[in-house]
Amino acid sequence: MIEVENLTKYYGPRRAINNLTFQIAQGEVVGFLGPNGAGKSTTMNILSCILPASSGTARIRGYDTFEHSLEIRKIIGYLPENPPLYPDMSVRDYLMFAAKIRRMTGKQTGTAVERVIENCSLKDVGHRIIGRLSKGYQQRVGLAQALVHDPDILILDEPTIGLDPIQIIEIRKLIQELAASHTIILSSHILPEIAQICQRVIIINEGEIAAVDSLEGLTASLRKSDRLSLTIRNDGNKVEEKLNSLKQVLSVLPGEKNQFLLECELNSNLQDEIARLALENQWGLVEIKPLSLTLEDVFLKLTIEEKDVKA
């Protein structure tokens, strides 16, 4: 569906992205992550036929983004970080305009506009001027224009920016519903959102691919130790000292009252031994559970820590 090979883009002497190569299959929902300035928006603009690449290729359904941009624009919907809105138009008039420039005509136009107004929860503001809407509603209008021609592929750059928590949940639910019938590339700084919605993530750092994998695959490849969370009722009786005495415990960090974070050797399976220790010392065991790496942990390891190693 989407094939990117050795994609490079320069702005004058500055290289924004360098030799990016990845593929996205039909029906996938892929998170596109990276620090500010990593090249995410540049890559999305190339895939959306807004910018040409300096070298390399990007193909969507076999169409080259440079040579066949008109064909590609028919099958993609793009929501940039700052939506292309006309502040003096009403919501409904703007969406009618967006449908018409997509070559939709007659009854088809009206049906499409009513569909996206319904899906993006814009019924109550359809008659209002866009420039007088809140940032959250303007973001919804931007998403609606990306959906109006019912594209197969959606490229969404920070679709929930500026939304309140309830609106975020609504847009997240809409994206999850769209995922059943669309291929989606989603860029967001809200990492739990990516973890909930996306099947795979592409992480870029300083213009280069840092990782491409599922969250499970990334956590497995980066996990160097096991982590356990221990909660007890009684924090006396030399808890840290006795936990550190276990051979495969690498470190013990006290957390909130009567909680401890243990870093252990990989695949050490110490839960039974820690439970026995808690029983012997009358700590009053409440809970012991393994902790997995979060997407935030993975992101920091692949961007901040990798940068520190290079330095």
URLINKA-V633337 format. One record per residue. N is the residue number from 1. SS is DSSP state (~ for helix, > for strand, _ for the rest). PHI is phi in whole degrees, 0 to 359 (NA if undefined). NEAR is the number of other C-alpha atoms within 10 Angstrom. Layout:
N:SS:PHI:NEAR
N:SS:PHI:NEAR
This chain:
1:_:NA:15
2:>:237:17
3:>:232:18
4:>:244:19
5:>:223:15
6:>:52:14
7:>:285:20
8:>:225:22
9:>:221:23
10:>:250:14
11:>:248:9
12:_:63:7
13:_:279:6
14:>:272:8
15:>:268:14
16:>:275:20
17:>:225:26
18:>:222:19
19:>:54:17
20:>:287:20
21:>:223:17
22:>:196:15
23:>:230:14
24:>:231:17
25:_:277:13
26:_:299:15
27:_:86:16
28:_:282:19
29:>:243:26
30:>:241:25
31:>:276:25
32:>:242:25
33:>:238:24
34:_:172:26
35:_:295:17
36:_:304:11
37:_:83:14
38:_:282:20
39:_:115:22
40:~:297:23
41:~:294:19
42:~:300:21
43:~:297:25
44:~:296:22
45:~:293:18
46:~:291:18
47:~:297:28
48:_:270:24
49:_:68:21
50:_:271:15
51:_:240:15
52:_:275:19
53:_:280:21
54:_:282:14
55:>:200:14
56:>:85:15
57:>:227:21
58:>:224:27
59:>:236:19
60:>:235:22
61:_:53:13
62:_:86:12
63:>:274:17
64:>:283:18
65:_:294:23
66:_:270:19
67:_:276:12
68:_:231:14
69:~:297:16
70:~:295:12
71:~:294:14
72:~:292:23
73:~:298:18
74:~:287:15
75:~:246:15
76:>:240:23
77:>:239:24
78:>:237:23
79:>:247:25
80:_:287:21
81:_:301:17
82:_:249:13
83:_:301:18
84:_:279:13
85:_:257:18
86:_:254:13
87:_:295:14
88:_:268:12
89:_:263:16
90:>:284:19
91:~:302:30
92:~:295:22
93:~:297:17
94:~:296:21
95:~:291:28
96:~:297:21
97:~:298:17
98:~:298:21
99:~:293:22
100:~:292:16
101:~:287:11
102:_:269:14
103:_:68:11
104:_:273:17
105:_:224:12
106:~:54:8
107:~:300:8
108:~:302:12
109:~:297:21
110:~:299:15
111:~:296:11
112:~:295:20
113:~:296:25
114:~:295:17
115:~:297:16
116:~:285:23
117:~:297:22
118:~:292:14
119:~:295:17
120:_:262:20
121:_:54:19
122:_:247:20
123:~:304:14
124:~:287:9
125:~:238:16
126:_:302:19
127:_:268:13
128:_:274:16
129:>:285:17
130:~:301:23
131:~:296:15
132:~:261:12
133:_:273:16
134:_:292:12
135:~:302:15
136:~:297:17
137:~:292:20
138:~:297:23
139:~:295:26
140:~:295:25
141:~:297:29
142:~:299:23
143:~:293:24
144:~:299:27
145:~:294:26
146:~:288:25
147:~:259:27
148:_:299:24
149:_:264:24
150:_:51:18
151:_:287:18
152:_:284:17
153:>:236:29
154:>:243:25
155:>:242:23
156:>:242:23
157:>:256:23
158:_:55:18
159:_:292:25
160:_:253:25
161:_:296:16
162:_:83:15
163:_:269:19
164:_:279:12
165:~:305:10
166:~:292:9
167:~:295:17
168:~:300:17
169:~:298:14
170:~:295:17
171:~:293:21
172:~:300:18
173:~:297:13
174:~:298:14
175:~:297:19
176:~:297:17
177:~:293:11
178:~:294:18
179:_:297:18
180:_:292:11
181:_:225:14
182:_:228:20
183:>:269:23
184:>:229:26
185:>:250:22
186:>:234:25
187:>:254:27
188:_:202:19
189:_:273:16
190:_:270:13
191:~:296:15
192:~:301:12
193:~:296:18
194:~:298:23
195:~:299:18
196:~:285:10
197:~:262:17
198:_:265:20
199:_:275:15
200:>:222:22
201:>:231:23
202:>:245:21
203:>:248:23
204:>:244:24
205:>:216:23
206:_:53:19
207:_:81:23
208:>:233:19
209:>:292:19
210:>:262:17
211:>:193:16
212:>:221:19
213:>:185:15
214:_:287:17
215:~:299:20
216:~:297:14
217:~:294:11
218:~:294:20
219:~:295:17
220:~:295:12
221:~:286:11
222:~:264:13
223:_:287:13
224:_:254:13
225:_:204:13
226:>:265:20
227:>:237:22
228:>:235:19
229:>:252:19
230:>:242:22
231:>:237:20
232:>:230:18
233:_:273:14
234:_:244:17
235:_:261:16
236:_:274:11
237:_:61:11
238:_:55:10
239:~:299:20
240:~:301:16
241:~:300:10
242:~:287:13
243:~:293:20
244:~:293:16
245:_:286:12
246:_:292:14
247:_:303:11
248:_:264:16
249:>:275:20
250:>:270:16
251:>:199:15
252:>:228:19
253:>:242:11
254:>:289:14
255:_:251:12
256:_:295:8
257:_:311:11
258:_:65:17
259:>:241:19
260:>:220:21
261:>:253:19
262:>:250:22
263:>:255:20
264:>:235:22
265:_:299:17
266:_:301:13
267:_:59:10
268:_:278:12
269:_:50:14
270:_:266:19
271:~:303:15
272:~:296:10
273:~:292:12
274:~:291:17
275:~:298:17
276:~:296:13
277:~:296:17
278:~:295:20
279:~:292:12
280:~:298:10
281:_:259:14
282:_:55:15
283:_:283:20
284:_:73:15
285:>:297:18
286:>:260:14
287:>:200:12
288:>:221:19
289:>:216:11
290:>:286:14
291:>:245:13
292:_:262:14
293:_:292:16
294:_:271:15
295:~:298:19
296:~:297:13
297:~:301:12
298:~:298:18
299:~:301:21
300:~:294:14
301:~:296:14
302:~:272:20
303:~:244:18
304:~:292:12
305:~:292:12
306:~:296:13
307:~:296:13
308:~:296:9
309:~:295:7
310:~:297:6
311:_:293:6
